[in-house]
Amino acid sequence: MLARKPARPAWSAAISETTTPSSDVAPAWSEASAEATRKSGRVIASLRAQIELRIGFVPALFDPTLGSPELLEAMWQQTRAAYLDNPLPGRFKEALLLGVMRRCPTPYGLVGHAAALARQGVRAAEILALLEDRSGPQSEFRRNMELLTGCAEAWTQWPGPGPLADAVLAGSIAYTLEPTNCVSLQAELRRLLPAELYMRWSALLAYAWTRWQWCAAYPELALRTESALAESRAQLLEEEPRLAAHLSPAEPVPEHGAEHGVSRRATATPNALSQIIDAVPTGILQLSIDGAVVMTNAPAQRMFGLTADEFSKLTVSDLELAVVFEDGQRCPPDALPMTRCLRTLTPQQPIVLGVRRKDGGLFWAVFTALPLMDPGAQETTGVMVTVVDISERKRAERALRESETQYRLLVEASDVYVVCLDREGRITRANEQAAHMLHASAEALLGRRLKDVMSSPELAEAHHARYLHVMETGQNIDIEEMVEFEGQTLWFASTVMPLRDHAGDVIGAQIVARDVSSKRRAEIALRDREERSRHESLHDPLTRLPNRMLFLDRLEMEVIHARQSPRESHFAVLCLDLDRFKNINDSLGHSAGDRLLIDFSRRLHECIGAEDTLARLGGDEFAILLRRVHDASDAIRVADRVLNLLKQPFSLRGQDVYVPTSVGIAFSTPEYERPEDVLRDADTAMYRAKRRGKGRYELFDAGMHTEAVALLTLENDLRRAIERGEFQVYYQPVIALETGLIIGFEALLRWNHPARGIVLPGEFIGCAEETGLIVPIGEWVLREACRQMQRWHEKFPVGVKLSISVNLSGKQFSHPAHIGMALRDSALAPSSLKLEITESVIMEDPQAASKLLEQLQRQEVQSYVDDFGTGYSSLSYLHRFPMSALKIDRSFVTNIGPGGENAAIVQTIVNLAHNLGMSVIAEGVETAAQLDLLRQMGCEYAQGFFFSRAVTAPLAEAMIARQTTTSTWQETA
């Protein structure tokens, strides 16, 4: 029997008046509690098995959680994610935890970390040095920070053994122990480490700090060591006996008097431990074996609304009167964990109870109770009660129930199709949209199997198979499928997801479907357009011959084969040009010239085999790819045949026209690496044939370098331009069509050549791309544009927050570090930078592009698809990339006026972009009619000559200044 006091305090009496006892509560509680106890026991047993399988034993660190499956699982998941599965170097992880726990009032676990370091090759003497380091965490912090700040470039991986790794370790220990004084370390490591490693480093430090606080809150861990580590400890002590001072269990905690918020009656703890117990968020009560309250911490006093002195006058019988079940009924003594623990001297499972405070208010908490053992006497001296306040969780649960009701109403009112199934596959819920699709009322569907109410047996079987997969694996399935409904072909995007109970067990499945027919039709229409565009992009529209792009693709395959089999695979390229073709256009007209090109291509077809390729490269220039030739004589015979056939006149408008043709021949060699090189050499030979009299052929030799010299000259000029700073950035305004205001500028490159004046990018960007000079040029443009925009932000702080758009080439796209450096150097906000990337650059490596675009999005840098519509393979990937906007190519905008053929295509692109959550920018707007039509289509932004050409920075700044006093671009222009 528990001791009872003859008189209760006033607080206890007040509580009894607000609580209504119920005689029939105990049996119901006993049955429910027994089931809850069994379930909790299964969960705890499962978690213990996981821990033992992974670690080899259950560390004493988990002992305080073994009465609560929720706490045990939370602690185990954090230990796995932040420590065990953390990919940071094992030596760093163990040394960090050893250094942090060394300074903990209860340095539990040092044996485990010391043993782990020993397994990784750290000698016992080094471990002793780590443990005996009594310098404060700040002692070497400044020197360590100087080492880190001295690193100019960001790291690509974790630093190897050396001064940098030592600085990171020492700084991390200091930051864990005194984070407010070491904030600079966090900033430096965010700069130096890759994002993934920085995230893992942060998680490990959070775990170290939590474990430090946990051990401080449970001083009884000081008396524990892991028997499974005994052999490792013995080996360490044998190698370095002085480690015994650190790797042995601590002495029992001495007793002291009560101080501050912690009240004690018969037992006590040191002042430092009292402060720790008061600092933990969990309420703690200690009861003597006769049921008297002998100790409480500050959180418990706040929860109950009592002072330490008021608590010291209570017994367990007083506390029993203040507790109620979740249904409001008073909790009987037999159901209270602290009472049951005092009577049975066994740990009690967690239970949720409500407690009436002294002022009548009610709070909800999870109660657990554990018997306290005297290590010396080996007998129970009392009970430790933990109280975790879950009032906020209760309020959240109530809000969740209310939100579920609102969600149900919202689902019924939305256009989403929702069906819920139970464990047997029977329908438990269906909204009106789903019921209409299944040709039944929502009530009539309840209890029926989905496969029995679907009209299509094939579709029913597919849904049933997905349902079974979700029930077995507990994983979502996302699918898009075509459905025939009431004579229509519809597309639905469906997600089948598991439904779980509060314990996490799968109890059914939910199907959520959305009609995506309009999006799908738009994609099909655009894909057809892309296929047509692809074919047109690879073929000459006049002669229907392959164009330069397709010719180079086929030539590239031959170059590869020739390099792989230099003795067996040979080819030749003939480059042809009609001499004096311009005279025919000028004298007979362009239509006659087109007729001549068509007839010319037909004659050339008679000279080549079925496996060869004839292409029109542009204008009056043609090329022939001869496959499977043995030597240059085969190519010469074809050239002779071509020249003889072309000696016959062409009939144009009743006139006989003779077309002399120059032919250049390049024969394959293993030295060729690119198809462009072969075509370049054939073209060089052709121009020599022209110079030597036309109507003849020339075979390329090593002395033909006229074009190569010109290219080299241009490359040298570009290099000098970079050194001398001859480049200049022009700015073209981007207009918001809704407001008419300038919302940003696109940065456009110009070359102020000392001899030629202003040179447009089209004349030198190709050379820059080919030679790699585009990287320093592009880096300069990016830095200059960011700096200029930041200067405008500082000069015009009021008004529209302008952004700057910068084009990225393919080579720049592979140097993402330049973007971050430009932002840091200019201090420009990342959200003010827009990067324009063409479809072709993205599609060169979609996976790498996706990772970089996601990285830019995390940095708040927006990305645009530039010249959209000119590519032919990006639509299937477009929705995977985190792009903010599409820029419609000017070739589409040109013909969208009255009678224009591109209006429907532009509208489709606008709709697609909006469905994907992107905005739209139209390029090349030159007329008011185009502007009005784009507004009607829902296009948000535009740029072009109608608003302004690209201008210098001073003129652009004048536009911004005028906009601060006017309202639209029309007034600023």
TIVO-999018 format. One record per residue (C-alpha): residue in one letter; x, y, z. Coordinates in steps of 0.25 Angstrom, whole numbers, padded with zeros to 4 digits, always signed. Layout:
% residues N
aXYZ/...
END
This chain:
% residues 973
m+0000+0000+0000/l+0005+0014-0003/a+0006+0024+0008/r-0005+0035+0009/k-0005+0048+0015/p-0016+0051+0025/a-0019+0065+0019/r-0018+0070+0004/p-0013+0083+0000/a-0023+0094-0005/w-0018+0091-0019/s-0022+0077-0018/a-0036+0080-0013/a-0038+0090-0024/i-0035+0079-0034/s-0044+0069-0028/e-0056+0078-0030/t-0054+0080-0045/t-0052+0065-0048/t-0064+0056-0049/p-0061+0041-0045/s-0067+0030-0054/s-0068+0016-0049/d-0069+0009-0062/v-0056+0016-0068/a-0046+0005-0062/p-0051-0007-0070/a-0051+0000-0083/w-0038+0006-0080/s-0032-0007-0076/e-0036-0014-0090/a-0031-0002-0098/s-0019+0000-0090/a-0015-0015-0092/e-0017-0014-0107/a-0008-0002-0107/t+0002-0008-0098/r+0003-0020-0108/k+0004-0011-0120/s+0015-0002-0114/g+0023-0014-0109/r+0023-0020-0124/v+0028-0007-0129/i+0039-0005-0118/a+0043-0020-0121/s+0044-0017-0136/l+0052-0005-0134/r+0061-0012-0124/a+0064-0022-0134/q+0067-0012-0145/i+0077-0005-0135/e+0084-0018-0131/l+0085-0023-0146/r+0091-0010-0150/i+0100-0007-0138/g+0102-0021-0132/f+0096-0017-0118/v+0086-0007-0113/p+0094+0004-0107/a+0090+0009-0093/l+0088+0023-0100/f+0074+0017-0104/d+0070+0013-0090/p+0062+0025-0087/t+0053+0023-0099/l+0050+0008-0098/g+0037+0011-0091/s+0032+0020-0103/p+0032+0015-0118/e+0030+0029-0123/l+0043+0034-0116/l+0051+0021-0119/e+0047+0022-0134/a+0050+0037-0134/m+0064+0035-0128/w+0067+0023-0136/q+0064+0030-0149/q+0072+0042-0145/t+0084+0034-0142/r+0083+0026-0155/a+0081+0038-0164/a+0091+0048-0157/y+0102+0039-0152/l+0102+0024-0157/d+0098+0027-0171/n+0105+0040-0173/p+0115+0039-0184/l+0125+0049-0178/p+0138+0042-0174/g+0137+0033-0163/r+0149+0038-0156/f+0143+0052-0156/k+0130+0047-0150/e+0136+0039-0139/a+0146+0050-0135/l+0135+0061-0135/l+0126+0053-0126/l+0138+0049-0117/g+0142+0064-0116/v+0128+0068-0113/m+0125+0057-0103/r+0138+0059-0096/r+0133+0073-0091/c+0119+0067-0087/p+0116+0066-0072/t+0113+0052-0074/p+0123+0047-0085/y+0115+0034-0088/g+0120+0027-0101/l+0134+0031-0101/v+0138+0016-0102/g+0130+0014-0115/h+0136+0026-0122/a+0150+0023-0117/a+0149+0009-0122/a+0143+0014-0136/l+0155+0023-0138/a+0164+0011-0134/r+0158+0003-0145/q+0161+0014-0155/g+0176+0014-0152/v+0176+0025-0141/r+0187+0021-0130/a+0183+0021-0116/a+0193+0032-0113/e+0186+0041-0123/i+0172+0037-0116/l+0178+0041-0103/a+0183+0054-0108/l+0168+0057-0113/l+0162+0053-0100/e+0173+0061-0091/d+0171+0074-0099/r+0166+0083-0089/s+0167+0096-0097/g+0154+0103-0099/p+0147+0102-0112/q+0151+0116-0116/s+0165+0115-0113/e+0170+0112-0127/f+0157+0117-0134/r+0163+0129-0141/r+0175+0122-0146/n+0166+0111-0152/m+0157+0121-0158/e+0169+0128-0165/l+0172+0115-0171/l+0158+0113-0177/t+0156+0128-0182/g+0170+0127-0189/c+0163+0116-0199/a+0159+0125-0211/e+0152+0113-0219/a+0141+0105-0214/w+0144+0090-0211/t+0139+0079-0220/q+0140+0069-0209/w+0143+0067-0194/p+0157+0072-0191/g+0167+0060-0189/p+0176+0058-0177/g+0184+0071-0174/p+0183+0085-0168/l+0170+0088-0174/a+0163+0075-0169/d+0168+0078-0155/a+0163+0092-0156/v+0149+0088-0160/l+0149+0077-0149/a+0153+0087-0138/g+0144+0098-0143/s+0132+0088-0143/i+0134+0084-0129/a+0135+0099-0125/y+0122+0102-0133/t+0115+0090-0127/l+0118+0095-0113/e+0117+0110-0115/p+0109+0113-0128/t+0107+0127-0125/n+0122+0130-0124/c+0125+0122-0137/v+0115+0127-0147/s+0126+0130-0157/l+0130+0115-0158/q+0116+0112-0163/a+0117+0123-0174/e+0131+0119-0179/l+0127+0104-0180/r+0115+0108-0187/r+0124+0115-0197/l+0134+0104-0198/l+0127+0091-0198/p+0117+0085-0209/a+0103+0087-0205/e+0101+0072-0202/l+0113+0071-0192/y+0109+0084-0185/m+0095+0078-0183/r+0102+0065-0177/w+0111+0074-0168/s+0100+0082-0163/a+0092+0069-0160/l+0104+0063-0152/l+0106+0075-0144/a+0091+0076-0140/y+0092+0061-0136/a+0105+0063-0128/w+0098+0075-0120/t+0085+0067-0118/r+0093+0055-0113/w+0101+0064-0103/q+0088+0070-0098/w+0082+0056-0097/c+0093+0050-0089/a+0093+0063-0080/a+0078+0061-0077/y+0081+0046-0073/p+0092+0046-0063/e+0090+0031-0060/l+0097+0028-0073/a+0110+0032-0067/l+0109+0019-0059/r+0108+0011-0072/t+0118+0005-0082/e+0115-0005-0093/s+0119-0019-0090/a+0120-0021-0105/l+0131-0011-0105/a+0139-0018-0094/e+0149-0025-0103/s+0152-0012-0111/r+0153-0004-0098/a+0163-0014-0093/q+0172-0013-0106/l+0172+0002-0105/l+0176+0001-0090/e+0187-0009-0093/e+0193+0000-0104/e+0191+0013-0095/p+0188+0010-0080/r+0185+0025-0078/l+0172+0024-0086/a+0166+0017-0073/a+0164+0031-0067/h+0154+0034-0079/l+0149+0021-0083/s+0143+0016-0070/p+0129+0018-0065/a+0128+0030-0056/e+0126+0029-0041/p+0112+0030-0035/v+0106+0044-0034/p+0108+0050-0020/e+0096+0057-0013/h+0095+0072-0011/g+0084+0081-0006/a+0072+0086-0014/e+0075+0099-0022/h+0067+0108-0031/g+0055+0102-0038/v+0058+0088-0035/s+0051+0083-0022/r+0057+0071-0014/r+0053+0064-0002/a+0062+0052+0001/t+0071+0052-0011/a+0079+0062-0019/t+0088+0064-0030/p+0100+0074-0033/n+0096+0089-0036/a+0101+0087-0051/l+0092+0075-0053/s+0081+0083-0047/q+0083+0093-0057/i+0083+0083-0068/i+0070+0076-0063/d+0063+0089-0063/a+0068+0092-0077/v+0062+0080-0083/p+0048+0082-0089/t+0042+0069-0083/g+0036+0070-0069/i+0042+0061-0059/l+0036+0057-0045/q+0043+0048-0035/l+0035+0040-0025/s+0040+0033-0013/i+0036+0019-0011/d+0025+0023-0002/g+0019+0032-0013/a+0024+0046-0008/v+0029+0056-0018/v+0043+0058-0015/m+0048+0065-0028/t+0042+0073-0040/n+0049+0081-0050/a+0045+0095-0056/p+0037+0090-0068/a+0029+0081-0059/q+0026+0093-0050/r+0022+0101-0062/m+0013+0090-0067/f+0005+0088-0054/g+0005+0103-0050/l+0012+0100-0037/t+0024+0105-0030/a+0035+0095-0025/d+0030+0097-0011/e+0016+0094-0014/f+0021+0081-0021/s+0028+0077-0009/k+0016+0076-0001/l+0009+0066-0010/t+0008+0051-0012/v+0004+0042-0023/s-0010+0042-0017/d-0011+0057-0019/l-0007+0056-0034/e-0017+0045-0036/l-0028+0055-0034/a-0023+0064-0045/v-0023+0054-0057/v-0033+0051-0067/f-0035+0042-0079/e-0036+0048-0093/d-0051+0046-0093/g-0051+0056-0080/q-0054+0045-0070/r-0045+0044-0058/c-0033+0035-0059/p-0034+0024-0047/p-0022+0022-0039/d-0019+0008-0045/a-0018+0014-0059/l-0008+0025-0055/p+0006+0021-0059/m+0013+0026-0046/t+0003+0019-0037/r+0005+0006-0045/c+0020+0007-0045/l+0020+0009-0030/r+0011-0003-0028/t+0018-0012-0038/l+0032-0007-0039/t+0032-0009-0054/p+0034+0002-0065/q+0020+0007-0070/q+0017+0009-0085/p+0014+0024-0089/i-0001+0028-0088/v-0007+0041-0092/l-0014+0048-0081/g-0020+0062-0077/v-0016+0069-0065/r-0024+0080-0058/r-0015+0091-0053/k-0017+0099-0040/d-0024+0110-0048/g-0034+0100-0054/g-0027+0100-0068/l-0025+0087-0075/f-0012+0082-0082/w-0009+0069-0089/a+0003+0061-0088/v+0010+0047-0090/f+0013+0041-0076/t+0023+0030-0074/a+0029+0024-0061/l+0042+0016-0058/p+0046+0010-0045/l+0059+0016-0039/m+0070+0007-0035/d+0080+0009-0024/p+0093+0003-0031/g+0100+0001-0018/a+0088-0006-0010/q+0082-0012-0023/e+0068-0008-0019/t+0057+0001-0024/t+0057+0015-0017/g+0046+0022-0024/v+0040+0025-0038/m+0044+0035-0049/v+0032+0041-0056/t+0034+0048-0070/v+0023+0057-0075/v+0024+0062-0089/d+0014+0073-0092/i+0006+0070-0105/s-0004+0081-0104/e+0001+0087-0117/r+0000+0074-0124/k-0014+0072-0118/r-0018+0086-0124/a-0012+0082-0137/e-0019+0069-0137/r-0032+0076-0135/a-0028+0086-0146/l-0025+0074-0155/r-0039+0068-0153/e-0045+0081-0157/s-0036+0082-0169/e-0039+0068-0173/t-0054+0072-0173/q-0050+0084-0182/y-0042+0076-0191/r-0054+0066-0193/l-0062+0078-0197/l-0052+0083-0206/v-0050+0070-0213/e-0064+0069-0215/a-0065+0083-0222/s-0052+0081-0230/d-0050+0074-0244/v-0041+0063-0238/y-0045+0049-0238/v-0044+0042-0224/v-0046+0028-0220/c-0042+0021-0207/l-0041+0006-0206/d-0040-0003-0193/r-0031-0015-0191/e-0041-0024-0199/g-0041-0014-0211/r-0055-0009-0208/i-0059+0005-0210/t-0060+0013-0197/r-0061+0027-0203/a-0063+0033-0217/n-0066+0047-0220/e-0076+0052-0230/q-0066+0053-0242/a-0062+0039-0240/a-0076+0034-0238/h-0080+0041-0251/m-0068+0034-0259/l-0072+0021-0253/h-0087+0023-0257/a-0092+0021-0243/s-0096+0030-0231/a-0085+0031-0220/e-0094+0024-0210/a-0096+0012-0220/l-0081+0010-0221/l-0079+0008-0207/g-0075-0006-0204/r-0073-0010-0218/r-0059-0014-0224/l-0053-0004-0234/k-0051-0015-0245/d-0066-0019-0244/v-0071-0005-0247/m-0061-0001-0258/s-0066-0002-0273/s-0053-0006-0279/p-0048-0020-0274/e-0033-0016-0278/l-0034-0003-0271/a-0040-0010-0259/e-0029-0021-0258/a-0018-0010-0259/h-0024-0002-0248/h-0025-0015-0239/a-0011-0018-0242/r-0006-0005-0238/y-0015-0006-0225/l-0008-0019-0222/h+0006-0013-0224/v+0003-0001-0215/m-0003-0011-0204/e+0009-0020-0204/t+0020-0009-0205/g+0014+0003-0199/q+0019+0012-0210/n+0012+0022-0219/i+0010+0019-0234/d+0009+0030-0244/i+0003+0027-0257/e-0003+0035-0269/e-0013+0027-0278/m-0023+0029-0289/v-0037+0026-0286/e-0049+0025-0296/f-0061+0032-0289/e-0075+0035-0296/g-0068+0035-0310/q-0057+0043-0306/t-0042+0040-0304/l-0037+0046-0291/w-0024+0046-0284/f-0023+0044-0269/a-0011+0046-0259/s-0013+0037-0248/t-0006+0034-0234/v-0009+0022-0226/m-0004+0024-0212/p-0005+0016-0199/l-0015+0019-0188/r-0008+0016-0174/d-0013+0016-0160/h-0007+0023-0148/a+0003+0012-0147/g+0008+0013-0161/d+0002+0000-0166/v-0005+0000-0180/i-0020-0001-0179/g-0024+0003-0193/a-0021+0011-0205/q-0026+0024-0211/i-0027+0027-0226/v-0026+0042-0230/a-0027+0045-0245/r-0027+0058-0252/d-0032+0061-0266/v-0020+0065-0274/s-0026+0064-0288/s-0024+0078-0292/k-0009+0078-0288/r-0007+0065-0295/r-0014+0070-0308/a-0005+0082-0308/e+0007+0074-0306/i+0003+0065-0318/a+0001+0077-0326/l+0014+0083-0322/r+0021+0070-0324/d+0015+0069-0338/r+0020+0083-0341/e+0034+0079-0335/e+0034+0067-0344/r+0031+0075-0356/s+0041+0085-0351/r+0051+0075-0350/h+0049+0069-0364/e+0049+0084-0369/s+0062+0087-0361/l+0069+0075-0367/h+0065+0077-0382/d+0065+0088-0392/p+0051+0094-0394/l+0054+0096-0409/t+0061+0084-0414/r+0056+0074-0403/l+0071+0070-0401/p+0078+0068-0388/n+0083+0081-0383/r+0096+0084-0376/m+0092+0079-0362/l+0087+0065-0367/f+0099+0064-0377/l+0109+0067-0365/d+0102+0056-0356/r+0104+0046-0367/l+0118+0050-0370/e+0121+0049-0355/m+0118+0035-0355/e+0127+0032-0366/v+0138+0040-0359/i+0136+0031-0347/h+0137+0018-0355/a+0149+0023-0362/r+0156+0026-0349/q+0152+0012-0344/s+0156+0004-0356/p+0166+0013-0364/r+0169+0002-0374/e+0155-0003-0377/s+0146+0009-0376/h+0149+0021-0386/f+0140+0032-0391/a+0141+0045-0399/v+0134+0058-0399/l+0131+0066-0412/c+0128+0081-0410/l+0121+0087-0422/d+0118+0102-0425/l+0111+0107-0437/d+0120+0118-0444/r+0113+0131-0448/f+0100+0127-0441/k+0098+0141-0437/n+0097+0145-0451/i+0086+0136-0454/n+0078+0142-0443/d+0081+0156-0447/s+0077+0153-0462/l+0066+0143-0461/g+0061+0145-0447/h+0061+0137-0434/s+0050+0128-0439/a+0058+0124-0451/g+0070+0122-0441/d+0061+0113-0432/r+0057+0105-0445/l+0072+0103-0448/l+0076+0098-0434/i+0065+0088-0435/d+0069+0083-0448/f+0084+0083-0444/s+0081+0074-0432/r+0073+0064-0441/r+0085+0063-0450/l+0095+0061-0438/h+0086+0050-0433/e+0089+0042-0446/c+0104+0042-0442/i+0104+0036-0428/g+0100+0022-0423/a+0088+0019-0414/e+0097+0019-0401/d+0103+0033-0404/t+0097+0046-0399/l+0095+0058-0408/a+0092+0071-0399/r+0090+0086-0402/l+0098+0093-0392/g+0092+0107-0395/g+0091+0116-0407/d+0097+0110-0419/e+0107+0101-0411/f+0104+0086-0411/a+0112+0074-0405/i+0113+0059-0408/l+0117+0049-0398/l+0123+0036-0405/r+0123+0024-0396/r+0131+0012-0398/v+0142+0017-0407/h+0155+0010-0409/d+0164+0022-0412/a+0164+0036-0417/s+0162+0031-0431/d+0148+0027-0428/a+0145+0041-0424/i+0152+0047-0436/r+0143+0038-0446/v+0131+0043-0439/a+0135+0057-0440/d+0138+0055-0455/r+0125+0049-0457/v+0118+0061-0450/l+0126+0071-0459/n+0123+0064-0472/l+0108+0063-0468/l+0107+0078-0465/k+0114+0082-0478/q+0100+0080-0484/p+0092+0093-0484/f+0080+0095-0475/s+0067+0100-0482/l+0062+0112-0474/r+0050+0120-0480/g+0054+0116-0494/q+0068+0119-0493/d+0080+0109-0492/v+0088+0112-0479/y+0102+0106-0477/v+0106+0105-0462/p+0121+0103-0460/t+0123+0096-0447/s+0135+0096-0438/v+0138+0083-0430/g+0146+0081-0417/i+0150+0067-0412/a+0154+0063-0398/f+0158+0049-0397/s+0157+0042-0383/t+0169+0041-0374/p+0170+0035-0359/e+0174+0049-0355/y+0160+0055-0357/e+0153+0056-0344/r+0141+0065-0348/p+0132+0065-0360/e+0133+0080-0361/d+0148+0078-0363/v+0146+0069-0375/l+0135+0079-0381/r+0145+0091-0378/d+0156+0084-0386/a+0147+0080-0398/d+0142+0095-0398/t+0156+0100-0398/a+0159+0091-0410/m+0147+0096-0417/y+0151+0111-0416/r+0165+0107-0421/a+0157+0101-0433/k+0150+0114-0435/r+0162+0122-0435/r+0169+0113-0445/g+0159+0115-0456/k+0145+0109-0451/g+0138+0097-0457/r+0149+0087-0451/y+0152+0080-0439/e+0163+0080-0428/l+0168+0070-0418/f+0171+0076-0405/d+0185+0076-0400/a+0192+0081-0388/g+0196+0094-0394/m+0181+0099-0395/h+0180+0108-0382/t+0174+0121-0387/e+0161+0119-0379/a+0169+0113-0367/v+0178+0126-0367/a+0166+0135-0367/l+0160+0127-0356/l+0173+0128-0348/t+0174+0143-0350/l+0160+0144-0345/e+0164+0136-0333/n+0176+0145-0330/d+0167+0157-0331/l+0158+0151-0321/r+0169+0148-0311/r+0174+0162-0312/a+0160+0168-0311/i+0159+0160-0297/e+0172+0166-0293/r+0170+0180-0297/g+0155+0181-0292/e+0149+0183-0306/f+0136+0177-0303/q+0124+0185-0298/v+0110+0181-0293/y+0098+0187-0299/y+0084+0186-0292/q+0070+0183-0298/p+0058+0186-0289/v+0048+0175-0286/i+0034+0180-0284/a+0023+0175-0276/l+0011+0175-0285/e+0001+0177-0274/t+0007+0190-0268/g+0015+0195-0280/l+0027+0196-0270/i+0042+0192-0272/i+0044+0180-0263/g+0058+0177-0267/f+0068+0177-0278/e+0075+0166-0287/a+0090+0167-0287/l+0095+0167-0302/l+0110+0166-0306/r+0116+0176-0316/w+0131+0176-0320/n+0137+0190-0322/h+0147+0186-0332/p+0159+0196-0334/a+0158+0195-0349/r+0144+0190-0352/g+0136+0197-0342/i+0124+0191-0335/v+0124+0176-0338/l+0111+0168-0336/p+0112+0154-0329/g+0108+0147-0341/e+0121+0150-0347/f+0130+0144-0336/i+0122+0136-0326/g+0124+0124-0335/c+0139+0125-0335/a+0139+0128-0320/e+0130+0115-0318/e+0140+0107-0326/t+0152+0112-0319/g+0147+0112-0305/l+0149+0127-0304/i+0134+0128-0301/v+0137+0124-0287/p+0145+0136-0283/i+0136+0145-0291/g+0123+0140-0285/e+0129+0141-0271/w+0132+0155-0274/v+0118+0158-0279/l+0112+0151-0267/r+0120+0159-0257/e+0118+0173-0265/a+0103+0171-0266/c+0102+0167-0251/r+0110+0179-0247/q+0103+0189-0256/m+0089+0184-0250/q+0094+0185-0236/r+0098+0199-0239/w+0084+0202-0244/h+0078+0196-0232/e+0086+0205-0223/k+0084+0217-0231/f+0068+0215-0233/p+0064+0208-0220/v+0049+0212-0222/g+0041+0206-0233/v+0041+0193-0241/k+0052+0183-0236/l+0059+0181-0250/s+0065+0168-0254/i+0076+0165-0264/s+0076+0154-0274/v+0089+0148-0279/n+0090+0137-0290/l+0098+0125-0286/s+0105+0117-0297/g+0108+0102-0296/k+0122+0103-0291/q+0118+0113-0281/f+0107+0104-0276/s+0118+0094-0272/h+0124+0105-0263/p+0113+0108-0253/a+0124+0113-0243/h+0125+0126-0251/i+0110+0129-0248/g+0112+0129-0233/m+0125+0137-0234/a+0118+0148-0242/l+0107+0149-0232/r+0117+0150-0220/d+0126+0160-0227/s+0114+0169-0231/a+0106+0167-0218/l+0094+0165-0227/a+0082+0158-0222/p+0081+0144-0229/s+0066+0146-0231/s+0070+0158-0240/l+0078+0149-0250/k+0071+0142-0261/l+0079+0132-0269/e+0075+0129-0284/i+0078+0115-0289/t+0075+0110-0303/e+0068+0096-0305/s+0080+0091-0312/v+0089+0094-0300/i+0079+0087-0290/m+0078+0075-0299/e+0093+0072-0300/d+0092+0066-0287/p+0078+0066-0280/q+0082+0060-0267/a+0094+0069-0265/a+0085+0081-0269/s+0074+0077-0259/k+0084+0076-0248/l+0090+0090-0251/l+0076+0096-0253/e+0071+0091-0239/q+0084+0096-0233/l+0081+0110-0239/q+0067+0109-0234/r+0071+0106-0220/q+0080+0119-0221/e+0068+0127-0226/v+0074+0129-0240/q+0063+0127-0250/s+0065+0120-0263/y+0058+0123-0277/v+0057+0114-0289/d+0063+0123-0300/d+0058+0123-0315/f+0047+0113-0311/g+0041+0105-0323/t+0054+0105-0331/g+0058+0092-0325/y+0052+0078-0328/s+0055+0069-0316/s+0052+0076-0304/l+0037+0076-0301/s+0038+0062-0295/y+0048+0067-0285/l+0042+0081-0283/h+0033+0078-0271/r+0045+0072-0264/f+0053+0085-0264/p+0051+0096-0253/m+0050+0107-0263/s+0043+0120-0260/a+0039+0125-0274/l+0040+0122-0289/k+0045+0132-0299/i+0037+0130-0312/d+0047+0131-0324/r+0045+0143-0333/s+0043+0134-0345/f+0029+0131-0339/v+0026+0145-0335/t+0029+0151-0349/n+0017+0144-0355/i+0006+0145-0344/g-0001+0158-0349/p-0014+0158-0358/g-0013+0146-0367/g+0000+0141-0361/e+0001+0126-0360/n+0008+0125-0347/a-0003+0130-0338/a-0008+0117-0334/i+0006+0111-0331/v+0009+0123-0322/q-0004+0122-0315/t-0001+0107-0313/i+0013+0110-0307/v+0007+0121-0298/n-0003+0111-0293/l+0007+0100-0291/a+0016+0109-0283/h+0005+0114-0274/n+0001+0099-0271/l+0015+0096-0267/g+0015+0108-0258/m+0024+0117-0267/s+0023+0131-0272/v+0025+0135-0286/i+0034+0145-0293/a+0032+0149-0308/e+0045+0153-0315/g+0045+0161-0328/v+0033+0170-0326/e+0033+0180-0337/t+0019+0185-0339/a+0007+0189-0331/a-0002+0178-0337/q+0008+0168-0332/l+0008+0174-0318/d-0008+0174-0317/l-0009+0160-0322/l+0002+0155-0312/r-0006+0162-0301/q-0019+0155-0305/m-0012+0142-0305/g-0007+0144-0290/c+0007+0146-0293/e+0013+0154-0280/y+0026+0160-0286/a+0032+0165-0299/q+0044+0171-0305/g+0048+0176-0319/f+0050+0188-0328/f+0036+0193-0325/f+0040+0196-0311/s+0055+0199-0313/r+0068+0194-0320/a+0079+0189-0311/v+0086+0202-0305/t+0098+0205-0297/a+0097+0206-0282/p+0096+0221-0281/l+0084+0221-0290/a+0078+0209-0283/e+0080+0217-0270/a+0073+0229-0276/m+0061+0220-0279/i+0061+0215-0264/a+0061+0229-0259/r+0050+0234-0268/q+0042+0222-0263/t+0042+0226-0249/t+0034+0239-0253/t+0025+0232-0264/s+0017+0220-0265/t+0019+0212-0278/w+0030+0209-0288/q+0024+0218-0298/e+0027+0230-0289/t+0041+0226-0286/a+0045+0222-0301/
END
